[in-house]
Amino acid sequence: MESWNIQNRKGGLPIKKKILLFCDPGIDDSLAIMYTMLDPEIELVGIVTSYGNVTKDQATANAAYLVQLAGRNDIPIIPGASQPIQREGVTFYPEIHGEEGIGPIQPPSNMQYQIYPFDTIRLIIERYRNEIIIVDTGRSTTLATAFALFPDQIKMVHSFYVMGGAFFFPGNVTALAEANFFGDPTSSNFVLKFAHNLTITPLNVTQFAVITPDIVDTISKNRKNIYASMMAPVFEYYYEFYKKTVPGIPGAPIHDLLTIILIKNPTIVDYIYYDANVIEGIEAKGMSYIDIRPTSKTGKTRIAIKLHYESFIEEFSKVMLPE
């Protein structure tokens, strides 16, 4: 058994995958949260929010809203970083995610929710030591900060999954770079260097994790999905952007969702194993790369490179269309 896999059963009962999610919702982050909340095989034990697709405060409100819709106010919402460590200006993407981050959906302006201190990350890791899986679908700043503040606890984490990068594949924020690694390449490099049992899901696979209008229409009619009424308007907003930027695309790629699904079903993609790096210089800022020369050595980081689309859709539909 690979070191990434946790034993699936204990005493005859299934073990839920315990996930601490670092994110910046954002439409695809929001869909990843929805999926995680609905999946009976996943236990979301905390959400750490930061700047990225939207501001940190808006990302925090969005996460809290999605949690409240599911009646899960017990899940800690932990605000993280407001900007990258380089202290450069932060660019947000309302044309992709909407002004509030969930397309046309706006959390209630009078919504009340509790936020937890950053040290809660340490407490969560200690509570679920050797079981906790950290997933980062946003900029790397907050996770890098946790590495620096809680080095002993980081060793207790079972594995790490990071959505980011584009390996010999076109970027989505520049010709060379994917948005998460571009947003704070120094922090991304830090995480890639020190994370153990690390899986990266780059644009090589996430760009093909496309949800189509017919699938969304079916989900919207499913009365057992608590997020059903949100699916169509959120998807349509997201899809409009992709129709303009990727002519002919049959749907919208849900980058962050694929990262979550791989935790349960790692076989829906193919992998290579190399140590990865991110360029921090201005001209190629955020570009991720590996050394594939014949004389180079393979590494320990698992990098997804090819998506098995039908398996992806099967896993997605199984959770999002509860019977």
C-alpha positions as CSV (number, residue, x, y, z in Angstrom):
1,M,0.0,0.0,0.0
2,E,1.3,3.4,-0.9
3,S,2.2,5.7,2.0
4,W,-0.5,8.2,0.8
5,N,-3.3,5.8,1.6
6,I,-4.9,5.5,5.0
7,Q,-6.4,2.1,6.0
8,N,-10.0,2.2,4.8
9,R,-11.6,0.2,7.6
10,K,-11.1,-0.2,11.3
11,G,-13.0,-2.8,13.3
12,G,-15.3,-3.5,10.3
13,L,-16.4,0.1,10.0
14,P,-15.3,2.6,7.4
15,I,-12.8,5.3,8.5
16,K,-13.7,8.8,7.2
17,K,-10.9,10.7,5.6
18,K,-10.3,13.7,8.0
19,I,-9.5,16.8,6.0
20,L,-8.3,20.2,7.1
21,L,-9.0,22.4,4.1
22,F,-7.0,25.6,3.3
23,C,-8.9,27.5,0.6
24,D,-10.0,30.9,-0.8
25,P,-13.6,30.4,-2.0
26,G,-14.0,31.2,-5.0
27,I,-16.4,29.1,-7.1
28,D,-14.2,26.0,-7.5
29,D,-13.2,26.1,-3.8
30,S,-16.9,26.5,-2.9
31,L,-17.8,23.5,-5.0
32,A,-15.0,21.5,-3.3
33,I,-16.5,22.5,0.1
34,M,-20.0,21.4,-1.0
35,Y,-18.7,18.1,-2.2
36,T,-16.7,17.5,1.0
37,M,-19.8,18.4,3.1
38,L,-21.9,15.9,1.2
39,D,-19.5,13.0,1.0
40,P,-20.2,10.4,3.8
41,E,-16.6,9.1,3.5
42,I,-15.0,12.5,4.3
43,E,-15.0,14.4,7.6
44,L,-14.2,18.1,7.2
45,V,-12.6,19.0,10.5
46,G,-11.7,22.6,9.8
47,I,-11.5,25.3,7.0
48,V,-8.7,27.8,6.9
49,T,-9.5,30.8,4.7
50,S,-7.2,33.3,3.0
51,Y,-6.9,35.9,0.2
52,G,-6.8,34.6,-3.4
53,N,-9.9,34.5,-5.5
54,V,-11.4,37.1,-3.1
55,T,-10.3,38.9,0.0
56,K,-9.6,36.9,3.2
57,D,-12.7,38.4,4.9
58,Q,-14.9,37.5,1.9
59,A,-13.4,34.0,1.7
60,T,-14.1,33.5,5.4
61,A,-17.8,34.6,5.0
62,N,-18.2,32.3,2.0
63,A,-16.9,29.3,3.9
64,A,-19.1,30.1,6.9
65,Y,-22.1,30.4,4.7
66,L,-21.6,27.1,3.0
67,V,-21.1,25.4,6.4
68,Q,-24.2,27.0,7.8
69,L,-26.3,25.8,4.8
70,A,-25.3,22.3,5.7
71,G,-26.1,22.8,9.4
72,R,-22.5,22.2,10.4
73,N,-21.6,25.2,12.6
74,D,-19.4,22.8,14.5
75,I,-16.7,23.0,11.8
76,P,-14.1,25.6,12.8
77,I,-13.5,28.5,10.4
78,I,-10.0,29.8,10.8
79,P,-8.9,33.0,9.0
80,G,-5.4,33.0,7.6
81,A,-3.3,35.3,5.4
82,S,-4.5,38.5,3.9
83,Q,-1.7,38.9,1.4
84,P,1.5,37.2,0.1
85,I,4.7,37.4,2.0
86,Q,6.2,39.6,-0.8
87,R,3.6,42.3,0.2
88,E,2.8,43.0,-3.4
89,G,-0.6,44.2,-4.5
90,V,-3.1,41.4,-4.6
91,T,-5.2,40.8,-7.7
92,F,-8.7,39.4,-7.3
93,Y,-10.9,37.8,-10.0
94,P,-14.5,39.0,-10.0
95,E,-14.8,38.2,-13.7
96,I,-14.3,34.5,-12.8
97,H,-15.8,34.1,-9.4
98,G,-18.0,37.1,-8.9
99,E,-17.6,40.1,-6.6
100,E,-18.4,38.0,-3.5
101,G,-16.7,34.8,-4.8
102,I,-19.7,32.5,-5.3
103,G,-20.8,33.8,-8.7
104,P,-24.2,35.6,-8.2
105,I,-24.7,34.1,-4.8
106,Q,-24.3,36.5,-1.8
107,P,-24.0,35.4,1.8
108,P,-26.5,37.3,4.0
109,S,-25.1,40.6,5.1
110,N,-26.3,40.0,8.6
111,M,-24.9,36.5,8.9
112,Q,-23.5,35.6,12.2
113,Y,-20.6,33.1,12.5
114,Q,-17.8,32.3,14.8
115,I,-14.1,32.5,13.7
116,Y,-11.3,30.6,15.4
117,P,-7.7,31.7,16.2
118,F,-4.9,30.5,14.0
119,D,-3.6,28.2,16.8
120,T,-6.7,26.0,16.2
121,I,-4.7,24.5,13.3
122,R,-2.2,23.1,15.8
123,L,-5.0,21.8,18.0
124,I,-6.7,20.1,15.1
125,I,-3.5,18.4,13.9
126,E,-2.8,17.2,17.5
127,R,-6.3,15.8,17.9
128,Y,-6.2,13.8,14.6
129,R,-2.5,13.1,14.6
130,N,-1.3,10.6,11.9
131,E,-4.8,10.7,10.3
132,I,-5.3,14.4,9.3
133,I,-4.9,15.2,5.6
134,I,-4.2,18.8,4.8
135,V,-5.6,20.0,1.4
136,D,-4.5,23.4,0.1
137,T,-6.5,24.7,-2.9
138,G,-5.5,28.4,-2.5
139,R,-2.4,30.5,-2.3
140,S,0.3,28.9,-0.3
141,T,0.9,31.7,2.2
142,T,-1.2,30.4,5.0
143,L,0.0,26.8,4.8
144,A,3.6,28.0,4.7
145,T,2.9,30.0,7.9
146,A,1.5,26.9,9.6
147,F,4.7,25.1,8.6
148,A,6.8,27.8,10.2
149,L,4.7,28.1,13.4
150,F,3.9,24.5,14.1
151,P,6.9,22.4,12.8
152,D,6.4,19.6,15.4
153,Q,2.7,19.3,14.5
154,I,3.3,19.3,10.8
155,K,5.2,16.1,11.3
156,M,1.9,14.6,12.6
157,V,0.1,15.2,9.4
158,H,-0.6,12.1,7.3
159,S,-0.3,13.7,3.9
160,F,-0.6,16.9,1.9
161,Y,-2.6,17.6,-1.3
162,V,-1.9,20.9,-3.1
163,M,-3.7,22.3,-6.1
164,G,-1.2,24.3,-8.0
165,G,1.2,24.5,-10.9
166,A,1.4,23.6,-14.5
167,F,4.1,21.3,-15.6
168,F,5.1,21.8,-19.2
169,F,1.4,22.9,-19.7
170,P,0.0,26.4,-20.3
171,G,-0.7,28.6,-17.3
172,N,-4.0,30.2,-16.5
173,V,-2.8,33.6,-15.0
174,T,0.2,34.0,-17.3
175,A,1.4,32.0,-20.2
176,L,3.7,30.1,-17.8
177,A,2.1,30.1,-14.4
178,E,-1.0,28.8,-12.6
179,A,-2.7,31.2,-10.2
180,N,-2.0,29.6,-6.8
181,F,1.7,29.3,-7.4
182,F,1.8,32.7,-9.1
183,G,0.1,34.3,-6.1
184,D,3.0,33.6,-3.7
185,P,5.8,31.5,-5.3
186,T,8.1,31.8,-2.3
187,S,5.5,30.2,0.0
188,S,4.7,27.6,-2.6
189,N,8.4,26.7,-2.8
190,F,8.5,26.4,1.0
191,V,5.6,24.0,1.0
192,L,6.9,21.9,-1.8
193,K,10.3,21.6,-0.1
194,F,9.1,20.6,3.3
195,A,5.7,18.8,2.9
196,H,5.9,15.0,3.2
197,N,3.6,12.6,1.4
198,L,2.8,15.4,-1.0
199,T,0.5,15.1,-4.0
200,I,0.2,18.0,-6.5
201,T,-2.8,18.4,-8.7
202,P,-1.7,20.9,-11.4
203,L,-3.5,22.3,-14.4
204,N,-2.3,19.2,-16.3
205,V,-5.3,17.3,-14.8
206,T,-7.5,19.9,-13.3
207,Q,-8.1,21.8,-16.5
208,F,-9.8,18.6,-17.8
209,A,-12.0,18.1,-14.7
210,V,-14.9,19.6,-16.5
211,I,-18.5,19.7,-15.3
212,T,-21.0,20.1,-18.1
213,P,-24.4,21.8,-18.1
214,D,-26.4,18.5,-18.3
215,I,-24.7,17.2,-15.1
216,V,-25.4,20.5,-13.3
217,D,-29.0,20.4,-14.4
218,T,-29.5,16.9,-13.0
219,I,-27.9,18.0,-9.7
220,S,-30.1,21.0,-9.5
221,K,-33.2,18.8,-9.6
222,N,-32.0,16.5,-6.8
223,R,-33.9,17.3,-3.6
224,K,-31.5,15.5,-1.4
225,N,-28.6,17.7,-2.3
226,I,-28.8,20.7,0.1
227,Y,-26.8,22.8,-2.3
228,A,-29.0,21.9,-5.4
229,S,-30.6,25.4,-5.8
230,M,-27.1,27.0,-5.9
231,M,-25.6,24.8,-8.6
232,A,-27.1,26.2,-11.7
233,P,-26.5,29.9,-11.1
234,V,-23.0,29.4,-9.7
235,F,-22.0,27.1,-12.6
236,E,-23.5,29.4,-15.3
237,Y,-21.5,32.3,-14.0
238,Y,-18.3,30.3,-14.0
239,Y,-19.0,28.7,-17.4
240,E,-19.5,32.1,-19.0
241,F,-15.9,33.0,-18.2
242,Y,-14.5,29.8,-19.6
243,K,-16.6,30.0,-22.8
244,K,-14.9,33.3,-23.5
245,T,-11.3,32.2,-22.6
246,V,-11.4,28.6,-23.8
247,P,-13.6,28.6,-26.9
248,G,-15.4,25.3,-27.5
249,I,-14.9,24.0,-23.9
250,P,-18.0,21.8,-23.0
251,G,-18.2,22.9,-19.4
252,A,-16.2,24.5,-16.6
253,P,-13.1,22.9,-15.0
254,I,-13.5,22.5,-11.2
255,H,-9.8,22.5,-10.3
256,D,-10.1,22.3,-6.5
257,L,-12.8,19.7,-6.5
258,L,-10.5,17.2,-8.3
259,T,-7.9,17.6,-5.5
260,I,-10.5,16.5,-2.9
261,I,-11.7,13.6,-5.0
262,L,-8.2,12.2,-5.4
263,I,-8.0,11.6,-1.7
264,K,-10.7,9.0,-1.9
265,N,-9.9,7.7,-5.4
266,P,-6.3,8.3,-6.4
267,T,-6.6,6.0,-9.4
268,I,-8.6,8.5,-11.5
269,V,-5.3,10.2,-12.5
270,D,-1.9,9.0,-13.5
271,Y,1.2,10.3,-11.7
272,I,4.9,11.0,-12.1
273,Y,7.2,11.3,-9.1
274,Y,9.6,14.3,-9.1
275,D,10.7,17.0,-6.8
276,A,9.0,20.2,-7.9
277,N,10.0,23.8,-7.8
278,V,8.4,27.2,-8.5
279,I,10.2,30.2,-10.1
280,E,10.2,33.3,-8.0
281,G,11.8,35.7,-10.6
282,I,9.7,38.3,-12.2
283,E,9.7,37.2,-15.9
284,A,8.7,33.6,-15.1
285,K,7.0,34.2,-11.7
286,G,5.0,31.3,-10.5
287,M,6.1,28.8,-13.2
288,S,6.4,25.3,-11.8
289,Y,9.0,22.9,-13.1
290,I,10.7,19.5,-12.6
291,D,14.0,18.2,-13.9
292,I,13.3,15.5,-16.4
293,R,16.7,15.2,-18.0
294,P,17.9,11.6,-18.5
295,T,20.5,12.0,-15.8
296,S,18.1,13.5,-13.2
297,K,16.7,11.6,-10.3
298,T,13.0,11.1,-9.6
299,G,11.7,12.5,-6.4
300,K,9.1,11.8,-3.7
301,T,6.4,14.2,-4.7
302,R,3.5,12.7,-6.5
303,I,2.4,14.9,-9.4
304,A,-0.9,14.2,-11.2
305,I,-0.4,14.4,-15.0
306,K,-3.4,12.7,-16.7
307,L,-7.1,12.6,-15.8
308,H,-9.4,9.6,-16.4
309,Y,-12.4,11.7,-17.0
310,E,-15.2,9.1,-16.8
311,S,-13.9,8.0,-13.4
312,F,-13.9,11.6,-12.2
313,I,-17.5,12.1,-13.3
314,E,-18.5,8.9,-11.7
315,E,-17.1,9.9,-8.4
316,F,-18.5,13.4,-8.6
317,S,-22.0,12.2,-9.5
318,K,-22.0,9.6,-6.8
319,V,-21.7,12.2,-4.1
320,M,-23.5,15.1,-5.7
321,L,-26.6,13.0,-6.6
322,P,-27.5,11.4,-3.3
323,E,-30.3,8.8,-3.5
